[in-house]
Amino acid sequence: MKNASRWVGAVLVCVILLGACQAFAQDWPQWRGPNRDGKVADFTAPATWPKALKQGWKTTVGLSDCGPALVGDRVYVFARQGGDEVTLCLDAKDGNEVWRDKYAAAAISGADARGHAGPRSTPTVADGKVITLGVNGVLSCLDAKDGKLVWRKEDIKGTPRFHTSSSPIVVDGLVIAQLGGGDGAVYAFDLAKGEEKWKAAGQSPAYASPVLLTVDGVKQIVTLTDKGVVGIGAADGKPLWQIAFAPTGMAYNAATPIVDGDTVIYTGQGRGTHAVKVEKKGDAFAATEIWKSDVGVQFNTPVLKDGMLYGLSDKGKLFCLNAKDGGKTVWEDGGGHKNYAGILDAGTALLALPENGEMIVYKPGEKFEELAKIKVGGAATYGLPVVCGKRILVKDQDSLTMWTLE
């Protein structure tokens, strides 16, 4: 009987552990997910969407406009508390704090500071490290296990006009970040030790985040800068190609580029959406435009699904463009939204989370069909949500909430 009891106990432990693994089946280790494409891999939409979700837990974490990262059973959040910028590691099961790191961060001022005093850059988790980029440009690397400081960069001065927003990316053991102000650059640092490996000068940051593109076996960092779109060699920082895309007036380069094979799609307010094909010609690379749409975005990044591009336009309308048919507009909804809306591809459903915290669930396809509107955040919700199994993590102005879809 004793052995039988032990066997039953072991089975129960395995079941519990299996349930935990299934609950958090997909890691979401960085801005826009594992591949920076906004695609959720482990979600099955309900046949009928509920009017409300069940709250699993909620905890106050501080001011920020960035979403969390999720790896295993740990959630990593970056926020401002008082005079400090704080990285928190929380237990994904109950929201309890596991560890924290903090450093003093000067308060920001100006129009962008009103209600936006906290960081805007989503943490990046890779190879047991957590990378954060503070609102004043402080780049930090922490041990994901215990929060101990591995290295920190505070000597690269300056930020874009409205402070930092770009989320760093890790490629082949390199932390790649856009740092500095009007004379800034794209930098690569060794993940383990923080040593500078290369610097792509003359590429001042805007507010978008870099992505990875591979063409002809060459890995490239593609990002929007203050005046254009660039492709930079991931191994050595050498410029490979560049396209002028300078904003004017109250427009900003804030949308992350979208990679589809050898195609790069980029967009901005008042300048529409463009698709270019990147290819090697002789010893050099070139980016050739293959289509353009007059529909552009401001403070969100569209998602590409089955050849269709879904986003929120700078006119406040959810839209769908046919990326296989010259960027032709398939549909636009009635509008009335603000320019902020994190959008995710959740399989049979698309999830858009506007500033008002009311998540819009709608069908992908050739017409706009809303399935539900569900309140999941406060009145200042700017971070991209994280969807894992039947759970949705939402960061609003100062709180993080785990919602359960039963």
N, C-alpha and C positions, 0 to 999 in steps of 0.2 A: 504493500500500500504506500510505503514511504517513497519507493521508486516511482510508482504511478503518480503520486502527488507532485514529485519533482518534474516528471515528464509533462504533466498538465500545466504546471507553472511555467515551464520553459516554452510551451506552445503559446500560452497567453502572452508572455513577454514578446515572442516573435510576432504575434498578431498585433500587439500594441505598436511595436516598432514598424511593422509593415504599414499600419494605418498612418503613422506619422510620416513615413516616407511618401505614401500616396497623397497625403494632405499637402505636402510641400514638394511635389514631384519635380517641378521645373524650377531651377535656379533662375533668378532675375538679377544678374550681378552688376548691371550697369544701366545707363541711360538707354531707354527703349528696348531693353531685354538682351538676351545672349548675343544676338547678331546685330543689335542696334537697328532693328527693322520694325519694331512695334508688334511683332507676331507672338501670340500666345500658343504654346504647343500642347498643353495638357488640360484644355478646358472643353467641357461638353455643355453646350447651352441647354437650358431647360426647354421643354416643349412649350410651356407657358411661363412667361416671366412674371414674377411676383410684383406687387406694388411696393414692397419694402423688403430689405434684407435684414437678417438677424445680426445684431451686433455681438461679435465674439469678445472683443476687448477694445478699450480706448485709453490712451495715455497722453498726457501733455509732454511734448518734446522740445518746444521752442519755435521761434519764428524761422520760416524758410519757405521758398517757393519751389523747392526741388522735391522729387519723389524719393522713396526709399529704395534700397537694394536688398535682395533676399538671396541668401546662399545657405542651403541646408535648412536647419531649423533656427537660423539667426537672421534678424533684420537689422540693417545698418541705416541710420538716420543722421543727417547733417543739419544743424540748426544753430540759431543764436539764442543764448540764454544770458540776459543781462549784458555785461561787457565782454562776453566770451563767445567764440565759435566752438561748438561742441559736437563731437562725433559720439553717437550712442549705439551700442550693440544691445539689441533686445531679443528676448526669447520669443520666437514666432508663435509659440503655443499660447502664451498668456500675456505678452507685452512687458514682462518684468525685465528690468535692466540687468545685463550681464557685465558690461564694463562701459567706461566713458573716457574720452580724452578731451581736453580743452586747452585753449590758449587765448590770451587777451587779443581782442580784435577791435580796432578803432571803429567808432560808429560812422556810418556814411550819411551824407546829407544831400539835399537836392530833391528834385521831383521824383527820382526813382526810389528814394528812401521812404516815401510816404506809404506806410503799410508793407514795405518790402525791405526791411532792414536786415533780414537774414540772407544766407547764401542761396544761390539759385542753381548750383551745380550738383548733379546727382552723384553720390559716391560710386566708385568703381572698385569691384572686388575681384582680385585675380591672384592666383598662386599664393594664397594664404595672407595676402596684404589687402588693406583698404586704402584707397586713394581719394583724397578730397581736395577741392579747390575753393578757397574762401572768397568772400565777396570782394576783398581787397587784394586778391591774387596770391594768397599764401597756399602753397602746394604741400600737402602732407602725405606721408606713407606710414601706416600703422599696422601692427601685427593683428590679423583678424581674430586670433585666438584669445588674446588678452588685452589688446588695445595699447600695448607698449609702442612708443614712438620709434620708428625705424629710421626715418630721416624727414627733414622739413626744409623747404625752400622759401625764404622770406626776403631775399636780396634782389629779386627782379621786380623793380618798381614800376608803378603805373598800371592802369586798367583802361578798358574802353570807357567812353563817356558815361555810360550807365552801369559801370562796374561789371564784374565777371558773370558769365552765364554758361560758358562752354564747359562740358563735362569731359574730363580726360579719358583717354582710351589706352589700353595696354596691348601691345603687339610684340610677340617674340621677346618677352622679358624687358621691354622698354615702356616706360610711362611717357605718353605723348600728350602734351598740353599746350594750349595757346595762352601765352603770358605776355604781360606788358601792356602799354597803351598805344599811342600813335606811332611809336617806333618799336612796337613789340615784334614777337616772332613765334614760330612753332618750335618747341623744345622737345628733346627726347632725353630722358634720364634712365639710368639703370634701375630697374625695379628693386633689386636687392640692396644696393648701396647708395643710390641717389646721385651717382656720378653723371655729369652731363656727357652724353654721347654724340649729339649733334644739335645744331641750331639752324633753322631755316629763317634767315633774316629777311626783312622787308615784307613780312606776312603778318601785319598787325591784326590782332583778333577782333572779331565782331561778337556775336552772341550765339552763334550756332556751335554745334559739336562735331568733331571729326569722325569719319567713318573709314573703314578699310575697303579698298578695291584691289583686286588682283587681275592684271592683264599681261598676257604673254609671260606668265611666271613671275612677274615683278609685283611685289606688294607695294601699294601706294596709300598714303594718307590723303584723303580728300576732305576738304573743309572750305567753308565760306570765310573770307577775311573781311576787313573793313571795306575793300574795294572790288573784290572778285571771288572767283572759285579757283582753287589750286589743287594740283596733284603733286605730292612730294614723296620721294623714295623713302619707304619705311625703314630701310636698313641704314641709309646714310644722310637723309635729309636733303638730298639734291632736288631742286625743282624740276618737274617732268613736263608739266603743261599748266597753262593758266588762262582764265577767261575773265574779261572785265565784267563786273556786275556791281557797280557802285550805286548805293542807295542815294536818294535825294529827298530833301525836305524832312518829313517825319517818318520816313521809312527806315528799316533796319535789316541787316542780314542776320536773321535769327532762326531760320529753319535749317535743320540738319539735312545734308544731301542724302538722297536715296540711291542705293546701288542695286542694279538689276543686271547681273552678268557683267558685260563690258559697257553698260549704259549707266550714266549718272544723271539723276533728275534733281534740279535745284529750283528754288522759287523764292520770291520776295514781293513785298507790298509794292503795288504800282508797276511792277515789271514782269508780271505773269509767271508762268512755269515753263521751264526749258528742259529738254532732254538732249544729251550729247553722247556720242559714241566715242569711247577712248580706245585708241589702237596704236600699235607701234608701226612707225613708218621709217624704215631704215634704222638708224641708231637713236631715233627720238620718238617721243610719244606725241600724239595730237588728239584734241577733242573736237569733234565735228558735230554741229547741231543737227539733230534729226527731226525734231518737232518743237513747236512752241504753242502755248495756250495763253490767252489774255487773263485767265484766272490765276491770281496769285494769293499768297498767304502772308500773315504778319508774325504772330506769336505762337505758331503751332507747326508741327511737322506731319505731313500726310503719310498714309500707309499705302503700300502697293499690294494688291491682292488680285490674283488671276488676271493680270493685265489691266486692272482698273485702279486708279489713284483716287483715294478718298481723303478729304481734308476739310478744313474750315477756312473759307476765303477771307480776304481782307475787307470784304463787304458784309461779313457776319453771316454767311450762308454755308451750310454743309454742302459739299459738292462731290461729284464723281466725274473724273476724266478718263477717257479710253486711251491708255498709254500705248496700245497696239494699233491705234487708228489716228495717229498724228495729234494726240492730245485733245481730241474732240470732246466737248462737254456733253456728258450723258444726261446729267440732271443737276439741279441746284434746289435746295429746299427753300422755304419761305423767308429765312433769315431771322434777324432779331437777336442773334447771338453776339457776344463780344469776341474779340480776336483771340482769346485764350481757349484752347480745348485740346487736352491730350487725347489722342485717338489710338485705339488698339484694334488689331485684327484678332478676334477671338473665335475664329472658325466660321460657324454659321451666323455669327453676329458681329457687328462692329460696335465698339464702346467709345463714346465721346464724353469727356468729362470737362464741361465748361467751368468758368470762374465761379458760377453760382453754386457749384457742388451738386447739381442735379444731373446724374449720369443719363445720357441718351443712348438707348439701345436700338439699333436699326439693322435692317437686313442689307447685306451686300447684294448688288445686282443692278439692273438697268432702270430701276425706279427707286425713289426714296420711300421706304416703308418703315415707319417707326413702330417698334415693338413695346417699348416701355420708357418711362422716365422715373428714375429712382434717386431719392435724396441720399447721398453718401458723404457729403462734406459740408463745411460751413460756407459762408458767403465769400470767402477768399481762398479758393482752391485752385492752385496753379500747377502743382506737381503731377507728374504722370502716375496713374495708379499701377499697382502690381497685381496681376491675376495669377493665382496659383491653385490649381484644382478647383475646389468649390469656394475658395476664399479670395477676397479682394481687399488689398491694402490701400488705404487712401490717406494721404497727408494733406490737411488743410492748413489754415494759417499757423496754428501752433500745436495741433494734435495729430496723432496717428491712430487710425481706427482699422481694426480687422473686422470685415464684414463676412458673413457666411451665407452662401446661396444654398438653401436647403431644397 
